[in-house]
Amino acid sequence: MTQTVTAAYDSELKAQNAFDELVSDGFPREALFLDRQARELKVIIGDSGQREVEEVLNRHEPAKLWSRPYDNE
């Protein structure tokens, strides 16, 4: 099942750094959505990659991290 993993950060820099790390780790930019104003990073990922994404996001100290099933409608 595809998930949307979202991390909310207390600074735009943390969100940007998490985004940059995911890109450098090979995650496609098309699956990453950085909202600078809200300081949130959303990642659309299959179950097999969810753990790795959460580990990267957690390294950048999010204020909150959650996931939910991806709804593409």
Buried (B, 14 or more C-beta within 10 A) or exposed (E): EBBBBBBBBEEBEBBBBBBEBBEEEEBEEEBBBBEEEEBBBBBBBEEEBBEEBBEBBEEBEBEEBEBEEBEEE
